[in-house]
Structures are given as C-alpha cells and as structure tokens.
Amino acid sequence: MAKHFAVAGGGWAGFAAAVELARAGHQVTVFEAARSLGGRARRVSFDGRELDNGQHIMLGAYSESLRIMRAVGVDLRSAVLTLPLQMRYPPGGDGMDFLAPRLPAPLHVGIALLRAKGLAREDKMALARFTTTARWMDWRLNNDCNVAELLERFDQTPRLVALMWRPLCLAALNTPPERASAQVFLAVLRDSLGARRAASDMLVPRADLSALFPDAAAAWLQGKGNTVHLGAKVTSIGPKADGWTVEASGAAVGGDWTGKFDGVVLAASPTATAALLSGTHRAGASEAANPSELAELASQLAAFEPEPITTCYLQYAPDTRLAIPFYALIDDPATQRWGQFVFDRGQLDAKHAGLFAVVISASSDAASLPQEELAAAIAAQLAADLARPELGNPAWSKVITEKRATYACTPALKRPANETPAKGLVLAGDYTAGEYPATLEMAVRSGVQAAHLLAKAKP
C-alpha cells in the first residue's frame, strides 16, 4: 500500500531517500530550509558567478551515488570528468608524480608505483608493503587507532606520509591523521588503491554540486507528482498513533504549516536533527518510543565535533590553465602555505575559464584568518609552486568556508543507526553508521538505507 512520507532536508541524503521511496511507489514531500538544494554540497552565487560551496572529488567506487544519479536522468559522461587514480604535484618542485595507467587491478597500482617520480626506493617499498599487508588484513583492524599510529606501525617513510598518506587522509576524512580513524581510512583505501581499476577512478564534477544530483532528483520527483518545498524549514515533528505530524514554516508553505505523514526521514545536519529530536522528546514521544531513548540519541548527535572545509576561488585571465585538471600541493601553515589541492575549473566547465579552486581540509586555522589575507597567501603559494609569478595576482578571489562541512572522524566514533527508537522515524546523513567517512557516497548510502527501512516498515 502506498504511503506518504516527509523528508526533512534537501541534501544528498534527503534526496537519495526521497527517490528510493518514490521508486518503491510511495508519495514524498521534501522540505528544505535553504533557497538552493544540496545541503552541505551545493551551488552558491557570488558576484554573478555560480560556484560550489566546496570542491569535491568522487570515486568510481561510489556505486550508490552513481546508480541513483542515473536513476534520475543524470548523464554521467557529461556530468563528471573521469581521471585515473593519481597523486600529482607541480613539476619541478619537491613533490611526486603518481599516476595509475588504465590497466587491470592490481597491476595499475604496481605500474604506477614503479613509474612514480619523486619517491625513493625506500618510499616505494614502504607503499608496496602497506598495500600488501592491508590487503592480507582485508583492510580491517581488530582495534581502531588513529591514522598516524597506523602509518608508524606499517613503517611508512616520512616522505611518503607527507606526500601521499597525509593529504589523502585530510581529503577523505577531513580530519588530521593524528586524530583520524585508521579503520575508516582503510575502508577508503580499499576502494581506491585496493579496488578494481574502474572503482579507483577519480570523478571530478563538471556540473555544480546542486545540479549534479539534487536539482535533477527534485525535477524527477516533481515529474512523478511528489512535492519539493524550498525555503521551508521543518520546525517540529510529533508522533501520533497512526503516523507523524510535521510542522514547517516559510513562504513556500504559506507561513506556518502542519501536515500528517506515515513516516519521517530526518535528513538534516546532526545539529539540526538533534534539535528536532529534542523537541519530539519534550513534546512527549511516549506514543512512539521511550522518551529517554530519543533524548539519548539527540545528545549523541549534538556531541559530534564539526570540521570545516575552506575553498579559495581565484580568477585569472581566461587563457590561464594548469597542465592537468588538478594538482596536489604541499601545505605548511607555519609558512603560510595553506593550499592542499588546486583545481582548474576551466577544464571542467568552459564558462569557468581561468578560475582555480584551492581546497583546504580540516581548515580551522586557515579559516580564522581574514579572507583577503588567506586568499593572498594561497595566490602566493600557487605562484611559487607552479613557478608562475602571474598567479600571485588574481583579478578576483573569494574564500568560502563550510564551517560544519563534516564531523571529526575519530577512532571508534559511535555513529547512530538509520533506525531510531521511534516507529516511522529514520535518520539519513553522512554521519550515520557505515564504513565510509562524511562523503557524498556515505550520504547517499544512508538515504537509501533510511528509505528501505521506512518502505519495509509494517503499519
């Protein structure tokens, strides 16, 4: 029997849940408080430019993301630029050049290691030893520890740590190696260095992050008679004997609005979800669950430690290009070298010709600087690293910091299940229990799992 479900949150997790519910034959209403879709991976506009609130890379291993994007009509060949597994620094500097050929796994990694420039024999032996041992361990640890401890245990060289493992850990987990979960890091490596070749491919979005999936999902849902409210914030939810009431506010719903649903997907941030759960507890959730259990879940979510990501956009003359779509950079905050990766957005979309995006993960220290000072330091870093003095003087710059981009992915972090103690209420988000860190794929997987739980729930 078809049911009507509410989804609170129009990010990747929320739309993954909504699409799966609709595909199962149910009716869905999505509420998004912001004026654009995508949550913490969305399109933003500045000075007439449409940018992303942060630069992302996907992997070929992101099977659920790719499946559900196809399901709503996204043409992946035009939506993403597919590149082989790589870690490449600007030539002529103190970095390295690691590029996997398009050969079957694990031969692609072996050949890349043999050909890698900038690594000494002991560095290459250390990397080979790491991947061989991790594969033998099935990429699992009996007891989680931090990434720095794992690398020390595997006798990784300081140069390999600096040029390979540290930047990969920051990019994937948005948490410094000294604090990051080794088990989650191994799961990411399993699906990149340890995966089949196509799974290890790096997929760089050509479209902005809202267009890449959420916009397409919204159009697909509306085309099938479902509802998507932009600028409509869910302010409270309440359990009833035969379902849930949802209260929302905003112009999209005519001010204050109340509706009844068979179930609810909470697909907002951990903080916003905790607030809604707390309100449910105070309103008296005894009809659906033990109030103390909901209060405990709300406290767990409120305790998640946020980690920011900063992206600095630098606009140069339209004919300014990098030799390849992106480079890794050697960061050193002590010398005002903040950038970790630089992307040539013009190679992704011609309308962004001359626009570079420089990413800083786990960016608390960088984000504390005045924006003009940070942008100037990053421009100077590019000019030095690429040996191109003109890059020190961009025509325009913009620093965007997503303060709650992810959570700190620490060892043995307890992440909540999608299922809650309350019947008909599920969670969806990149913070829920799973192998992956806070990535687009984890958000989508969580949304799909939440939808399956609701769709299979008995009346």
NUROKOL-483591 format. One record per residue (C-alpha): residue number from 0; residue in one letter; chain; x, y, z. Coordinates in steps of 0.1 Angstrom, whole numbers, plus 2048, in hexadecimal, padded with zeros to 3 digits. Layout:
% NUROKOL-483591
pos,code,unit,X,Y,Z
NUM,A,A,X,Y,Z .
...
% end
This chain:
% NUROKOL-483591
pos,code,unit,X,Y,Z
0,M,A,800,800,800 .
1,A,A,80E,822,7F6 .
2,K,A,816,839,813 .
3,H,A,81F,85E,816 .
4,F,A,841,866,826 .
5,A,A,851,887,82F .
6,V,A,876,88E,82A .
7,A,A,885,8AA,83F .
8,G,A,8A4,8B5,82C .
9,G,A,8AB,8BA,807 .
10,G,A,8CF,8AF,806 .
11,W,A,8DE,890,7F6 .
12,A,A,8D2,879,812 .
13,G,A,8AF,887,812 .
14,F,A,8AA,884,7EC .
15,A,A,8B9,861,7EB .
16,A,A,89F,857,805 .
17,A,A,883,869,7F2 .
18,V,A,88C,85A,7D1 .
19,E,A,88E,837,7DF .
20,L,A,86C,83B,7F0 .
21,A,A,85C,848,7D0 .
22,R,A,86B,82B,7BC .
23,A,A,85B,814,7D5 .
24,G,A,839,823,7CD .
25,H,A,835,83B,7EA .
26,Q,A,82C,860,7EA .
27,V,A,847,878,7F8 .
28,T,A,848,89C,803 .
29,V,A,86B,8AB,807 .
30,F,A,871,8CA,81D .
31,E,A,891,8DF,819 .
32,A,A,897,8FD,82E .
33,A,A,8B0,90D,816 .
34,R,A,8A8,91D,7F4 .
35,S,A,8BF,905,7E2 .
36,L,A,8C1,8DF,7E3 .
37,G,A,8DF,8CA,7ED .
38,G,A,8E4,8D0,813 .
39,R,A,909,8D1,81A .
40,A,A,911,8CA,7F5 .
41,R,A,8FF,8E5,7E2 .
42,R,A,901,901,7C9 .
43,V,A,907,925,7D6 .
44,S,A,908,946,7C3 .
45,F,A,921,962,7C7 .
46,D,A,926,981,7B1 .
47,G,A,913,971,795 .
48,R,A,926,950,797 .
49,E,A,916,92F,79F .
50,L,A,92F,91B,7B4 .
51,D,A,92E,8FD,7CB .
52,N,A,931,902,7F1 .
53,G,A,94E,8E9,7EF .
54,Q,A,961,8D6,7D5 .
55,H,A,95A,8B0,7D5 .
56,I,A,968,891,7C5 .
57,M,A,955,871,7C2 .
58,L,A,962,84E,7BC .
59,G,A,958,833,7A3 .
60,A,A,950,81E,7C2 .
61,Y,A,933,835,7CB .
62,S,A,91B,81C,7BE .
63,E,A,8FB,828,7CF .
64,S,A,901,84C,7C5 .
65,L,A,907,843,7A1 .
66,R,A,8E9,82C,7A1 .
67,I,A,8D1,845,7AF .
68,M,A,8DE,861,799 .
69,R,A,8D7,84C,77B .
70,A,A,8B4,844,788 .
71,V,A,8AA,869,787 .
72,G,A,8B8,86E,765 .
73,V,A,8DB,87C,76B .
74,D,A,8F2,876,74D .
75,L,A,912,86C,760 .
76,R,A,928,86F,741 .
77,S,A,921,894,73F .
78,A,A,91C,89A,765 .
79,V,A,93E,88F,770 .
80,L,A,962,88E,764 .
81,T,A,970,86B,769 .
82,L,A,995,869,771 .
83,P,A,9AB,84C,77A .
84,L,A,9B7,848,79F .
85,Q,A,9D2,862,7A4 .
86,M,A,9E6,878,7BD .
87,R,A,9F8,892,7A8 .
88,Y,A,A0B,8B0,7B4 .
89,P,A,A17,8CD,79E .
90,P,A,A36,8C4,78A .
91,G,A,A57,8D2,795 .
92,G,A,A4E,8D3,7BA .
93,D,A,A54,8BC,7D7 .
94,G,A,A35,8A7,7D1 .
95,M,A,A30,887,7BF .
96,D,A,A1D,87A,7A0 .
97,F,A,A08,85B,7A5 .
98,L,A,9F0,852,788 .
99,A,A,9DF,830,783 .
100,P,A,9DD,823,760 .
101,R,A,9BC,815,753 .
102,L,A,9C5,7F1,75A .
103,P,A,9B4,7D6,76E .
104,A,A,9B8,7D7,794 .
105,P,A,9CF,7D3,7A6 .
106,L,A,9E6,7D7,788 .
107,H,A,9DC,7FC,784 .
108,V,A,9E9,804,7A7 .
109,G,A,A08,7F0,7A3 .
110,I,A,A12,801,783 .
111,A,A,A09,823,791 .
112,L,A,A21,81C,7AE .
113,L,A,A3D,810,798 .
114,R,A,A3A,82F,782 .
115,A,A,A34,848,79E .
116,K,A,A4B,866,79E .
117,G,A,A56,877,7BE .
118,L,A,A56,858,7D4 .
119,A,A,A76,846,7DE .
120,R,A,A79,820,7DE .
121,E,A,A71,81E,804 .
122,D,A,A52,833,7FE .
123,K,A,A45,81C,7E3 .
124,M,A,A4D,7FD,7F8 .
125,A,A,A3A,80C,815 .
126,L,A,A1B,813,800 .
127,A,A,A1D,7EF,7F1 .
128,R,A,A20,7E1,814 .
129,F,A,A03,7F5,820 .
130,T,A,9EB,7EB,805 .
131,T,A,9F6,7C6,806 .
132,T,A,9F2,7C3,82B .
133,A,A,9D1,7D6,82B .
134,R,A,9C3,7C0,810 .
135,W,A,9CE,7A1,825 .
136,M,A,9BB,7B0,842 .
137,D,A,99D,7B5,82C .
138,W,A,9A1,7DA,834 .
139,R,A,994,7D5,857 .
140,L,A,9A1,7DB,87A .
141,N,A,998,7C8,899 .
142,N,A,99B,7E8,8AD .
143,D,A,998,80B,89D .
144,C,A,9B3,824,8A2 .
145,N,A,9BD,845,892 .
146,V,A,9CC,847,86F .
147,A,A,9ED,854,87B .
148,E,A,9F1,836,892 .
149,L,A,9E7,81E,876 .
150,L,A,A01,82D,85F .
151,E,A,A1C,82A,879 .
152,R,A,A12,806,87F .
153,F,A,A17,800,85A .
154,D,A,A39,811,859 .
155,Q,A,A2F,82B,840 .
156,T,A,A4A,844,837 .
157,P,A,A47,869,840 .
158,R,A,A47,873,81B .
159,L,A,A2B,85A,812 .
160,V,A,A16,866,830 .
161,A,A,A1B,88A,826 .
162,L,A,A14,886,800 .
163,M,A,9FA,869,800 .
164,W,A,9EA,85E,820 .
165,R,A,9E5,880,832 .
166,P,A,9D5,892,814 .
167,L,A,9BF,873,80D .
168,C,A,9B4,871,831 .
169,L,A,9AB,896,832 .
170,A,A,999,895,811 .
171,A,A,985,876,819 .
172,L,A,97E,879,83F .
173,N,A,982,89F,843 .
174,T,A,994,897,863 .
175,P,A,9BA,899,86A .
176,P,A,9CC,877,86B .
177,E,A,9D4,87B,890 .
178,R,A,9AE,87B,898 .
179,A,A,99F,868,87A .
180,S,A,991,844,87C .
181,A,A,9A9,82B,86C .
182,Q,A,98D,813,866 .
183,V,A,979,82C,852 .
184,F,A,998,836,83F .
185,L,A,99F,812,836 .
186,A,A,97B,80F,828 .
187,V,A,982,82C,811 .
188,L,A,9A3,81D,806 .
189,R,A,993,7FC,800 .
190,D,A,97C,80C,7E6 .
191,S,A,998,820,7D6 .
192,L,A,9BB,811,7D8 .
193,G,A,9AD,7EE,7DF .
194,A,A,990,7EE,7C7 .
195,R,A,98A,7E4,7A3 .
196,R,A,997,7FF,78B .
197,A,A,976,80F,782 .
198,A,A,96D,811,7A7 .
199,S,A,98D,824,7AE .
200,D,A,986,83F,793 .
201,M,A,982,862,7A0 .
202,L,A,963,874,794 .
203,V,A,964,89A,795 .
204,P,A,942,8AB,791 .
205,R,A,93E,8C0,772 .
206,A,A,91C,8CC,77D .
207,D,A,917,8E0,79D .
208,L,A,90E,8CB,7BC .
209,S,A,8E9,8D4,7BC .
210,A,A,8E5,8CB,797 .
211,L,A,8FA,8AB,79B .
212,F,A,8DE,899,7AD .
213,P,A,8C6,8AD,7C4 .
214,D,A,8B7,8C3,7A8 .
215,A,A,8B3,8A5,791 .
216,A,A,8A3,891,7AE .
217,A,A,88B,8AD,7B6 .
218,A,A,880,8B0,792 .
219,W,A,87C,88A,78F .
220,L,A,867,889,7AF .
221,Q,A,851,8A5,7A5 .
222,G,A,84C,895,783 .
223,K,A,83D,877,795 .
224,G,A,825,88C,7AA .
225,N,A,83A,891,7C9 .
226,T,A,840,8B2,7DB .
227,V,A,860,8C5,7E2 .
228,H,A,85E,8E4,7F8 .
229,L,A,87C,8FC,7F6 .
230,G,A,87E,916,812 .
231,A,A,869,900,829 .
232,K,A,879,8F8,84A .
233,V,A,86B,8DA,85F .
234,T,A,867,8E9,882 .
235,S,A,859,8CB,894 .
236,I,A,84E,8A7,890 .
237,G,A,836,894,8A6 .
238,P,A,82C,870,8A8 .
239,K,A,807,865,8A6 .
240,A,A,7F8,843,8A9 .
241,D,A,7F5,83F,883 .
242,G,A,812,854,877 .
243,W,A,824,875,87C .
244,T,A,81B,89A,87B .
245,V,A,834,8B2,86B .
246,E,A,834,8D7,871 .
247,A,A,847,8ED,859 .
248,S,A,84B,913,853 .
249,G,A,854,928,835 .
250,A,A,845,939,817 .
251,A,A,845,918,803 .
252,V,A,82B,90A,81B .
253,G,A,818,92A,820 .
254,G,A,827,934,841 .
255,D,A,820,91A,85D .
256,W,A,815,8F8,851 .
257,T,A,80C,8D7,860 .
258,G,A,807,8B5,84E .
259,K,A,804,891,856 .
260,F,A,81A,875,848 .
261,D,A,81E,850,84C .
262,G,A,843,854,854 .
263,V,A,860,86D,855 .
264,V,A,884,86D,848 .
265,L,A,899,885,85C .
266,A,A,8B4,88E,842 .
267,A,A,8C1,8AE,851 .
268,S,A,8E3,8B4,862 .
269,P,A,8EB,8A3,883 .
270,T,A,8E5,8C4,896 .
271,A,A,8C3,8CB,885 .
272,T,A,8B8,8A7,889 .
273,A,A,8C2,8A7,8AE .
274,A,A,8AC,8C6,8B3 .
275,L,A,88E,8B6,8A2 .
276,L,A,892,896,8B7 .
277,S,A,895,8AB,8D6 .
278,G,A,874,8BC,8CD .
279,T,A,864,89B,8C7 .
280,H,A,86F,88F,8E9 .
281,R,A,862,8AE,8FB .
282,A,A,841,8AB,8E8 .
283,G,A,83D,889,8F6 .
284,A,A,847,86D,8DF .
285,S,A,83A,851,8F5 .
286,E,A,822,848,8DA .
287,A,A,83F,83E,8C3 .
288,A,A,85C,836,8D9 .
289,N,A,86B,839,8FC .
290,P,A,872,85F,8FF .
291,S,A,893,858,911 .
292,E,A,89F,845,8F2 .
293,L,A,898,862,8DB .
294,A,A,8A9,87A,8F3 .
295,E,A,8C8,863,8F4 .
296,L,A,8C9,863,8CE .
297,A,A,8C5,889,8CD .
298,S,A,8E2,88D,8E5 .
299,Q,A,8F8,875,8D0 .
300,L,A,8F2,88A,8B1 .
301,A,A,8F8,8AB,8C3 .
302,A,A,91A,89E,8CE .
303,F,A,927,89A,8AB .
304,E,A,945,8B0,8A6 .
305,P,A,943,8C5,886 .
306,E,A,960,8C8,86E .
307,P,A,961,8E5,854 .
308,I,A,96D,8E4,830 .
309,T,A,978,904,81F .
310,T,A,979,90A,7F9 .
311,C,A,98B,928,7EB .
312,Y,A,981,933,7C7 .
313,L,A,99A,947,7B3 .
314,Q,A,990,956,792 .
315,Y,A,9AB,95C,778 .
316,A,A,9AB,964,753 .
317,P,A,995,94C,73F .
318,D,A,9B3,93C,72D .
319,T,A,9C4,933,74F .
320,R,A,9C5,90E,753 .
321,L,A,9D6,8F2,766 .
322,A,A,9E8,8D6,753 .
323,I,A,9CF,8BD,762 .
324,P,A,9AD,8C1,772 .
325,F,A,9BB,8C1,796 .
326,Y,A,9DB,8C0,7AA .
327,A,A,9E2,8B6,7CE .
328,L,A,9F5,8D1,7E1 .
329,I,A,A0D,8CF,7FF .
330,D,A,9FD,8E2,81B .
331,D,A,A10,8F2,838 .
332,P,A,9FB,909,84D .
333,A,A,A1A,915,860 .
334,T,A,A26,925,840 .
335,Q,A,A03,931,835 .
336,R,A,A00,914,81C .
337,W,A,9DC,90A,820 .
338,G,A,9D1,8FA,800 .
339,Q,A,9CF,8D4,7FD .
340,F,A,9C1,8D0,7DA .
341,V,A,9BB,8E8,7BD .
342,F,A,9A1,8E1,7A2 .
343,D,A,99F,8F2,780 .
344,R,A,979,8F8,77D .
345,G,A,97C,903,759 .
346,Q,A,986,8DF,750 .
347,L,A,965,8D3,760 .
348,D,A,94E,8EE,751 .
349,A,A,958,907,736 .
350,K,A,943,922,747 .
351,H,A,95C,922,764 .
352,A,A,97B,927,74E .
353,G,A,998,935,763 .
354,L,A,987,92C,784 .
355,F,A,99B,918,79D .
356,A,A,98D,908,7BC .
357,V,A,9A6,901,7D9 .
358,V,A,99A,8E9,7F4 .
359,I,A,9A3,8E9,819 .
360,S,A,995,8CC,82D .
361,A,A,993,8CD,853 .
362,S,A,997,8F2,84F .
363,S,A,991,900,872 .
364,D,A,9B2,914,873 .
365,A,A,9AF,920,84F .
366,A,A,98B,92B,853 .
367,S,A,994,941,871 .
368,L,A,9A8,958,85A .
369,P,A,999,976,849 .
370,Q,A,98C,96B,827 .
371,E,A,9A2,983,813 .
372,E,A,9C1,978,826 .
373,L,A,9BA,953,820 .
374,A,A,9B3,959,7FB .
375,A,A,9D3,96C,7F7 .
376,A,A,9E7,951,808 .
377,I,A,9D8,936,7F2 .
378,A,A,9DF,94A,7D3 .
379,A,A,A03,94E,7DD .
380,Q,A,A05,929,7E4 .
381,L,A,9F9,921,7C1 .
382,A,A,A11,93A,7B1 .
383,A,A,A2E,929,7C3 .
384,D,A,A24,905,7BF .
385,L,A,A1B,908,79A .
386,A,A,A38,920,793 .
387,R,A,A1F,939,783 .
388,P,A,A22,95B,793 .
389,E,A,A02,967,782 .
390,L,A,9ED,950,799 .
391,G,A,9F6,966,7B6 .
392,N,A,9DE,981,7A9 .
393,P,A,9BC,973,7A2 .
394,A,A,9A2,98B,794 .
395,W,A,988,97F,7AD .
396,S,A,987,968,7CC .
397,K,A,96D,959,7E3 .
398,V,A,972,944,802 .
399,I,A,956,92C,80C .
400,T,A,957,919,82D .
401,E,A,93D,8FF,834 .
402,K,A,941,8FF,85A .
403,R,A,92E,8DF,85F .
404,A,A,939,8CD,840 .
405,T,A,93E,8AC,851 .
406,Y,A,943,89E,874 .
407,A,A,965,894,883 .
408,C,A,969,870,878 .
409,T,A,97B,863,897 .
410,P,A,984,83F,8A1 .
411,A,A,967,829,8AD .
412,L,A,94F,846,8A9 .
413,K,A,92C,83A,8B1 .
414,R,A,915,843,894 .
415,P,A,8EF,83F,897 .
416,A,A,8DC,825,882 .
417,N,A,8C2,831,869 .
418,E,A,8A7,821,87D .
419,T,A,89C,835,89C .
420,P,A,889,829,8BB .
421,A,A,86A,839,8AD .
422,K,A,854,826,895 .
423,G,A,852,837,873 .
424,L,A,870,84F,87A .
425,V,A,891,849,869 .
426,L,A,8B2,85C,865 .
427,A,A,8C5,863,845 .
428,G,A,8E6,874,843 .
429,D,A,90B,86F,83E .
430,Y,A,910,86D,864 .
431,T,A,8FC,84C,867 .
432,A,A,90C,82A,86D .
433,G,A,920,81D,84F .
434,E,A,942,816,842 .
435,Y,A,948,837,830 .
436,P,A,94F,859,83F .
437,A,A,93A,878,838 .
438,T,A,93A,876,812 .
439,L,A,91F,87A,7F7 .
440,E,A,91E,854,7F5 .
441,M,A,919,84F,81A .
442,A,A,8FC,868,819 .
443,V,A,8EC,856,7FB .
444,R,A,8F0,834,80B .
445,S,A,8E1,840,82B .
446,G,A,8C3,84F,819 .
447,V,A,8BD,82F,805 .
448,Q,A,8BF,81A,825 .
449,A,A,8A7,832,837 .
450,A,A,88E,82F,81A .
451,H,A,890,809,81B .
452,L,A,888,809,840 .
453,L,A,869,81E,83C .
454,A,A,85D,80C,81D .
455,K,A,85F,7EB,82F .
456,A,A,850,7F6,84F .
457,K,A,82F,7E6,859 .
458,P,A,811,7FC,861 .
% end
